[in-house]
Amino acid sequence: MESQFSEARVDELRRELGDSVTGTQNRLQQQHVELMHRTDDSSSQLDQANMAKAMLLTRQLEEAKQAVDDNISVRNKVIIT
């Protein structure tokens, strides 16, 4: 009788452990999915920030080029007169 009780208890503990492992796996999978979404969101935000930065730098470069061109035009006019 004692061995049957022990076997029943071992089976019960195995089931509890299996349930615990399954629960932990499910929780970890949910956390993984959430972290993947956060990573995707962060990556998208970074891409947008990089695009905005590139556009700003391009605009600033064009403005600087225009300022140089204007300066050259003024100097040429001064030299000619």
DRENLOVO-282358 format. One record per residue: residue in three letters; x, y, z of N, C-alpha, C in turn. Coordinates in pm, whole numbers, padded with zeros to 5 digits, always signed. Each point is the difference from the previous one (the first is absolute). Layout:
residues N
AlaXYZXYZXYZ;...
***
This chain:
residues 81
Met+00081-00119+00000-00081+00119+00000+00086+00127+00000;Glu+00106-00007+00074+00086+00118+00010+00060+00036-00134;Ser+00040-00098-00081+00059+00027-00130-00105+00058-00095;Gln-00127-00043+00012-00105+00056-00085-00022+00148+00032;Phe+00002+00034+00127-00017+00139+00039+00117+00082-00053;Ser+00118-00054+00010+00118+00070-00049-00008+00019-00151;Glu-00043-00103-00071-00013+00012-00145-00106+00102-00037;Ala-00110+00001+00074-00107+00097-00027+00050+00141+00027;Arg+00076+00015+00107+00054+00133+00035+00102+00044-00106;Val+00083-00093-00046+00098+00032-00103-00072+00041-00128;Asp-00105-00070-00037-00078+00035-00119-00062+00138+00016;Glu-00053+00028+00117-00060+00132+00026+00107+00110-00011;Leu+00115-00024+00056+00108+00098-00007+00048+00020-00144;Arg+00004-00109-00077+00038+00010-00142-00099+00088-00076;Arg-00129-00022+00027-00103+00081-00067+00014+00147+00040;Glu+00019+00024+00128+00017+00138+00047+00122+00065-00064;Leu+00108-00075-00007+00122+00052-00061-00022+00026-00149;Gly-00068-00092-00067-00032+00019-00142-00086+00122-00021;Asp-00100+00019+00086-00086+00117-00010+00080+00128+00023;Ser+00091-00006+00096+00083+00116+00030+00091+00034-00118;Val+00060-00102-00058+00088+00021-00116-00080+00056-00117;Thr-00117-00056-00024-00085+00048-00110-00040+00145+00023;Gly-00038+00032+00122-00036+00138+00033+00117+00095-00020;Thr+00118-00042+00041+00119+00082-00017+00032+00019-00148;Gln-00011-00107-00077+00025+00010-00144-00098+00096-00066;Asn-00126-00010+00036-00101+00090-00057+00030+00146+00037;Arg+00035+00023+00125+00032+00136+00044+00121+00053-00075;Leu+00102-00083-00016+00120+00043-00072-00030+00027-00148;Gln-00087-00080-00059-00038+00024-00140-00073+00133-00013;Gln-00089+00030+00094-00072+00127-00003+00097+00117+00017;Gln+00095-00014+00091+00100+00105+00020+00085+00017-00125;His+00033-00111-00064+00080+00006-00123-00075+00077-00108;Val-00127-00030-00017-00080+00070-00101-00006+00149+00032;Glu-00023+00034+00126-00006+00141+00040+00133+00070-00027;Leu+00109-00065+00033+00132+00059-00024+00028+00016-00149;Met-00045-00094-00080+00016+00012-00145-00078+00120-00053;His-00122+00021+00052-00079+00116-00041+00071+00129+00040;Arg+00051+00003+00122+00073+00120+00045+00122+00025-00086;Thr+00071-00107-00034+00119+00014-00085-00037+00054-00137;Asp-00108-00055-00056-00047+00048-00131-00039+00148+00007;Asp-00072+00037+00107-00040+00140+00016+00121+00090+00014;Ser+00097-00042+00080+00121+00079+00020+00079+00012-00130;Ser+00007-00106-00074+00071+00001-00128-00068+00095-00098;Ser-00132-00002-00002-00076+00089-00088+00022+00146+00040;Gln-00001+00027+00128+00023+00136+00048+00141+00046-00033;Leu+00096-00089+00012+00138+00034-00034+00013+00029-00148;Asp-00065-00081-00083+00002+00025-00145-00060+00135-00033;Gln-00111+00034+00063-00064+00130-00023+00091+00114+00044;Ala+00065-00016+00114+00091+00104+00050+00118+00017-00094;Asn+00053-00110-00049+00113+00007-00094-00042+00068-00130;Met-00122-00031-00046-00049+00063-00123-00017+00151+00020;Ala-00058+00038+00113-00018+00142+00029+00135+00070+00011;Lys+00096-00065+00063+00134+00057+00013+00064+00018-00138;Ala-00012-00099-00085+00057+00008-00134-00065+00113-00080;Met-00132+00014+00013-00069+00107-00070+00046+00137+00050;Leu+00015+00013+00131+00046+00126+00059+00141+00033-00048;Leu+00089-00099+00004+00137+00024-00044+00007+00034-00148;Thr-00084-00065-00081-00005+00031-00143-00046+00144-00021;Arg-00103+00039+00073-00050+00138-00012+00106+00100+00044;Gln+00069-00028+00108+00106+00090+00048+00114+00008-00101;Leu+00034-00112-00062+00104-00001-00101-00042+00085-00120;Glu-00123-00016-00044-00050+00080-00113+00001+00148+00034;Glu-00037+00034+00122+00003+00141+00043+00143+00053+00002;Ala+00092-00083+00047+00141+00042+00003+00054+00018-00142;Lys-00036-00090-00089+00043+00013-00140-00056+00129-00061;Gln-00126+00028+00027-00062+00122-00052+00070+00124+00056;Ala+00034-00003+00128+00070+00113+00060+00136+00020-00066;Val+00071-00108-00029+00130+00010-00068-00020+00056-00141;Asp-00099-00051-00071-00028+00049-00135-00034+00149+00002;Asp-00081+00042+00097-00035+00141+00012+00124+00085+00030;Asn+00085-00051+00087+00123+00070+00035+00091+00013-00122;Ile+00011-00105-00079+00082+00004-00121-00057+00102-00098;Ser-00132+00003-00015-00064+00096-00090+00030+00143+00043;Val-00010+00025+00127+00028+00136+00053+00146+00036-00025;Arg+00091-00091+00027+00143+00027-00023+00028+00026-00148;Asn-00061-00080-00086+00020+00021-00144-00052+00137-00044;Lys-00112+00043+00053-00053+00130-00033+00092+00111+00049;Val+00057-00019+00120+00091+00100+00054+00127+00007-00085;Ile+00050-00114-00040+00123-00005-00080-00023+00064-00138;Ile-00115-00023-00059-00032+00052-00132-00018+00152+00004;Thr-00053+00053+00107-00022+00145+00005+00117+00076+00052;
***
